[in-house]
Amino acid sequence: MQREQECDWSGLQVIVPTAAHIPLVKAAFAKVFPDAFIPPRVNTLGAWLAMAPPDRNGVPPSNGQRVMALYAELRQHAWLKKLFSARRNTDLLPLAQTLLDLCDELSQCLLPRLKTDPDLVRTRWQAAIAQLQQANGQHLLSDEAQLVWSIWQSQLDGTDPCSLRFDNMMRQADGASEPLVWITPTEPDSFEKAFLERYGKLQFVLPITLDWQASAVAPVYRSAWNELAEEESVDQPIAAEDAAQVLERVSVYGAKSLEDEAQHGAQTIVEWLASGKSRVGIIAQDRVVARRIRALLERAGVYVADETGWKLSTTRAAAAVMAWFDVIAARAETLTLLNFLKSPFLCPEEKEKPAHVMAVEVLLRRANVMGGWENAKNALAQHGAAQEWISLLAGFAGRFEDRKRKTLREWLDLTGGALDGLQMRAALLCDPAGTQIIDMLATLAMECGQNEQSFSFAEWRAFLGMQLESTSFISKVVDRRVVMLPLNGAHLRPFDAVLIVGADADHLPSQPTETLFFANAVRRELELDTRERRQRQQLRDFAELLSINPQVVLSWLAFKDNEPNPVSQWIRRLELTLERNGMAKLPQHAISLPVRQLTQRLPAMPAPVAPQLLPQKLSASGYNSFVACPYQFFATRMLGLAGMDELSDMPEKRDYGDWLHQILTTYHETVRDKQLKDGAEREALLKKISAQVFSGAFGKNGAVLGYYARWQKAIPAYLEWEKKHEEQGWRFAAGEQWLERTLNWMGGQLTLHGRVDRIDENSEGERAVLDYKTKDMQSLRDRLKKVEDHQLAFYGLLSPQPPAAAHYVALEPRNSKTGTAEAQNYADWLEALEGQIVSSMQAIQQGAPLQATGIEIICQYCDVRGLCRKGCW
């Protein structure tokens, strides 16, 4: 009978810090009682309170409800925005969250005393304010602190979560019916102290905590960190066996680079697993290195159970939702719209989506559409399916853009409707982070449904972004051999080996975040957590980790930005303690990275052979590309590769050229058709057409005015040149004329094509090819002397009959004059060019290599330089 009682622990309640400790407690009982036994009830405090009958005061408001309710009050006070330099109302949202956090911290510390002695709490508060004024010599910060006090007092009602939690704890203590074992690695807070005191009046309570008396701390750690123990200890020599235990457990590694630290950490864990270790911990002091280690391990097939979690806002699912809001806020700004269209969560079941996205991007960039739903739809007029798709997005966006304030429930309904209409909900539900976002929206709808305050779209967007930022996403991993966790998450959890990454002075201890309003002196007066208390607790966490685990590797980045990066002062003090006692230094942890022999293959100049890709058509720019670099011609004209057009919110020189081509073509056709002779009439006509063309561009960008003024200055010089040109017998015949001509050779043919800016005729029936250039005469003449391109000759080959002359027309006057640069020996140039084109295309057809032989002046602006990789061979 006595044996049965010893094995029945069902009447005992055990409270542990986290759910991760529950199996540890049960495993400890199983170790002590190897035979059958009835385990005690093991819970966390939160889970135990959740099993109690519901509170008569109802469910406490969620954090989102509290934040938006407080924010709605704060935004009504203009002086608050001025005090905190808030340019927009939404800048007060983080302030509301900070104020609530401070209120909860005050409640956690002062609420038990406030219920028993309110006057004492007010007295201590006034003393803290006096400390603040004395330290700063000004009333600004004390006014801010007074704001915290006022808000805290307003929060202490029947629905305050902290008050309800404290009342629930006291009610649980009043109903104590079984002995309680309280396991905690840290000192209980004021709520827990009050709870344990009241519980202990009715039932037996056994607090189990870490012993930080000097006699219980390892001599090496006690000597290195004298602030670790509860009381000051006398510095005594360290015994060799005590130092040996530390040197056997702890090793260090100063990495040369971030990648070196990550590779060292990943390989260390792989070797530990290979040696049979099944419980490995990674303490992520440096999150960047920790993420890289996780990626390397997953590449090696080792999955990490991450208990630190990532901010939900950093997931692809959250980025997709916020990208939709960005599109609405930016009113379909092109780059923002394209970013959203490429999201895998948007219309994932649409089979033609990739084609639609490509069509939208190409057409918007080609038309240089900077933004606006109507502009986008107009640019997509030639692609009906893509236009219909954008119209669908515009329809849902319009529901958000009515500029009316809405309640949180209405915004949630609108957001949910958009997720359904854009087929995003189903895609999000197929993603773990997306599922958490959908659940979060549903929870917000349930919690905030009764909130009657109305908010703008900007406020709703900022609120949802803050919720995503404050929520952690923890992926579910079945394999828990490797666990990534924060330093305080390793309390009372033994591992076979532990790797701490980020053991430098910047990351260990973690840098304290200064809380708005409260200086350290105020915190000390109010008995809130001070910077010293938090750092001391971190040091104890660190010492506990070193004490209970058989192997710990401390890793840090020894060099940052080519400068030495100091190790944590705690580690340095430990090393100095060992050195002062004549002991060896902490050993360097070494690993052996596997070496792979790679076959050396030196890069060489690309020289593709592709007779089957010989183009059927060739333009002047295409042939110029071949002359500049055969490989560039291969990539752009034969493979059809091309970079996307760059969007520009400023007009470019090519836009200026397009406007002038349109103006001059309309002008000369009108002069020809109406037989205008008078110079004044021509000038008036040219100015009128110019004003009409440029006025259409003024609405898009005011910078067009500069180009308009530039052209107005050039008009008199152009009209003067036109007069002299006609006196020489030339008359405008056609403008912007599309021409084609086919060249044939033995076994092949090629069609030349292009649009000629202008063709003139004289009384003898001869023709001249003219090409407009927004340059001055001298630069065009230099261009012809150097034979930089074959554009004029190429246009001559397109003509049904060989032109008698060819000119570049300078549209940029110099010294108030303009004119033309005439090609010399034009007939010979035409004949030579035709022979060159035929022989070059024939060579490609016969398998000639297309080498990357472009000179540097060509390569520095080449779109395919990254493809040929010039500079690597």
Secondary structure, DSSP 8 states (H G I E B T S, - for coil): -HHHHHHB-TT-EEEESSGGGHHHHHHHHHHH--S--B--EEEEHHHHHHTS---TT-----HHHHHHHHHHHHTT-HHHHHHTT-SSGGGHHHHHHHHHHHHHHHHHHHHHHHHH-HHHHHHHHHHHHHHHHHHHSSSHHHHHHHHHHHHHHHH-STT-HHHHHHHHHHHHHHT--S-EEEEESS---HHHHHHHHHHHTTS-EEEEE---SGGGS-HHHHHH-TTSSSS--------HHHHHHHHHHEEEEEESSHHHHHHHHHHHHHHHHHTT---EEEEESSHHHHHHHHHHHHHTT--EEESS-EEGGGSHHHHHHHHHHHHHHTTS-HHHHHHHHT-TTSSTT-TTHHHHHHHHHHHHHHTT--S-HHHHHHHTTT-HHHHHHHHHHHHHHHHH-S---EEHHHHHHHHHHHHHHTTHHHHHHTSHHHHHHHHHHHHHHHHSTT---EE-HHHHHHHHHHHHHHSEE----S--SEEEE-GGGGTT---SEEEEE--BTTTSS------SS--HHHHHHHT---HHHHHHHHHHHHHHHHHH-S-EEEEEESEETTEE--B-HHHHHHHHHHHHTT-----B----------------------GGG--SEE-HHHHHHHHH-HHHHIIIIIS---------SS--HHHHHHHHHHHHHHHHHHHHHHT---HHHHHHHHHHHHHHHHHHHHTT-TTHHHHHHHHHHHHHHHHHHHHHHHHTT-EEEEEEEEEEEEEEETTEEEEEEEEEEEEEE-TTS-EEEEEEESS-HHHHHHHHHHT---HHHHHHHHSSS--SEEEEEE-S-BTTB--EEE-SSHHHHHHHHHHHHHHHHHHHHTT--------HHHHTT-TTHHHHTTT--
